[in-house]
C-alpha cells in the first residue's frame, strides 16, 4: 500500500467483494477520493461498512449501486453524506 500513496481513484466494481474487510486496507491511502465498489456482493454488515467508509479521510465519491447493503442502511443517502 505504501507504493500507492498518490492513488486518488479506484474502480473495484464487479469483484465479488462481500464484507467491509475487503476494502478496509484502502483507508491507508491518504489521497483516495473516489471508490467504485458497485455491483459487488455487499449484502450484510451495513453498520460495519459505514464505520469502514468513515475512515477514508479524502473520500468525496463513493459508488455502492448494485449492492443490497444500501437497502439495509436507514436513511442511506443522508448517512453517506
C-alpha positions as CSV (number, residue, x, y, z in Angstrom):
1,X,0.0,0.0,0.0
2,X,2.9,2.4,0.7
3,X,3.6,2.5,-3.1
4,X,0.1,3.7,-3.8
5,X,0.0,6.8,-1.6
6,X,-0.8,9.0,-4.6
7,X,-3.7,6.9,-5.8
8,X,-6.9,9.0,-6.0
9,X,-9.4,6.8,-7.8
10,X,-10.0,3.1,-7.7
11,X,-12.7,1.0,-9.5
12,X,-13.4,-2.3,-7.8
13,X,-16.8,-2.9,-9.4
14,X,-17.8,-6.5,-10.2
15,X,-15.2,-8.1,-7.9
16,X,-17.4,-10.1,-5.6
17,X,-16.5,-8.0,-2.6
18,X,-18.8,-9.1,0.2
19,X,-17.7,-7.6,3.5
20,X,-16.2,-4.3,4.8
21,X,-12.9,-6.0,5.5
22,X,-12.5,-6.4,1.7
23,X,-11.9,-2.6,1.4
24,X,-10.5,-1.8,4.8
25,X,-6.9,-1.5,3.8
26,X,-7.8,1.1,1.2
27,X,-8.3,3.5,4.1
28,X,-4.5,3.7,4.4
29,X,-4.3,5.5,1.1
30,X,-4.3,9.2,2.1
31,X,-5.3,10.7,-1.3
32,X,-8.0,8.2,-2.2
33,X,-11.0,10.4,-3.1
34,X,-13.1,8.1,-5.4
35,X,-14.1,4.5,-4.8
36,X,-16.4,2.5,-7.1
37,X,-17.5,-0.7,-5.4
38,X,-20.7,-1.1,-7.4
39,X,-22.1,-4.4,-8.5
40,X,-20.4,-6.4,-5.8
41,X,-21.9,-8.7,-3.1
42,X,-22.2,-6.3,-0.2
43,X,-25.3,-7.7,1.4
44,X,-24.6,-7.7,5.1
45,X,-22.7,-5.8,7.8
46,X,-24.3,-2.4,7.0
47,X,-23.1,-0.7,10.2
48,X,-19.6,-2.1,9.8
49,X,-19.5,-0.8,6.2
50,X,-20.4,2.7,7.4
51,X,-17.6,2.6,10.0
52,X,-15.1,1.4,7.4
53,X,-16.1,4.1,5.0
54,X,-15.8,6.8,7.7
55,X,-12.1,6.0,7.9
56,X,-11.5,7.3,4.4
57,X,-10.3,10.9,5.1
58,X,-10.2,12.2,1.5
59,X,-13.2,10.4,0.1
60,X,-15.5,12.5,-2.0
61,X,-17.2,10.0,-4.3
62,X,-18.5,6.5,-3.4
63,X,-20.4,4.3,-5.7
64,X,-22.3,1.5,-3.9
65,X,-25.0,0.9,-6.6
66,X,-25.9,-2.7,-7.2
67,X,-25.2,-3.8,-3.6
68,X,-28.1,-4.9,-1.4
69,X,-26.5,-3.4,1.7
70,X,-27.7,0.1,0.6
71,X,-31.2,-1.0,1.3
72,X,-30.3,-2.0,4.8
73,X,-28.8,1.4,5.8
74,X,-31.5,3.6,7.3
75,X,-31.5,6.9,5.5
76,X,-28.7,5.7,3.2
77,X,-28.1,8.9,1.3
78,X,-28.2,11.1,4.5
79,X,-25.8,8.8,6.3
80,X,-23.3,8.7,3.4
81,X,-23.1,12.4,3.1
